[in-house]
Amino acid sequence: MMRFTLFILMLLFGLDAISQADTLCFPLLSKRFNNYHQHAAKNYIGGKFALREYFMSNYKEISESESNNGYIFVKFVLNCNAVPLGFQTEITSLDFRPANLDERISSQLVTLLKNIKKWKATEIDNSKYDTRLMIGFKIENGKLTEIIR
């Protein structure tokens, strides 16, 4: 049974979720493991404007290269205790083709996400659930210019 559970975790969250499996809440396979990749602002106290302000005021521009242009999408799980886990990034060019940006940019954004203390767990019918979230960032010349879905 344990091997099956680990296999399901790998399918749902990727390989890095296995080491964090004990911090996920259950019922993991419930129909209420909801809102697959919902926008992170829905689970942030203060909503999207407060989340945008947090990133705009805490992000430090990486200005050594003008070629740092693109989108960074970060997917993660917010468990029932409002703890973010299992971060995965996807980087594209401004025309949404696979691309590479300075590693310090995506690393800084993930660190900022991990440090947020104002998350709220998804709650349905007075029960809290794990939820997959996603947030996108537009980077132009190493500068964070927009937060998108």
Salt bridges, closest charged atoms under 4 A:
GLU64 OE1 - ARG104 NH2 2.51
GLU90 OE1 - LYS75 NZ 3.76
ASP95 OD2 - ARG97 NH1 2.74
ASP102 OD2 - ARG104 NH2 2.59
ASP125 OD2 - ARG32 NH2 2.91
GLU140 OE2 - LYS138 NZ 3.83
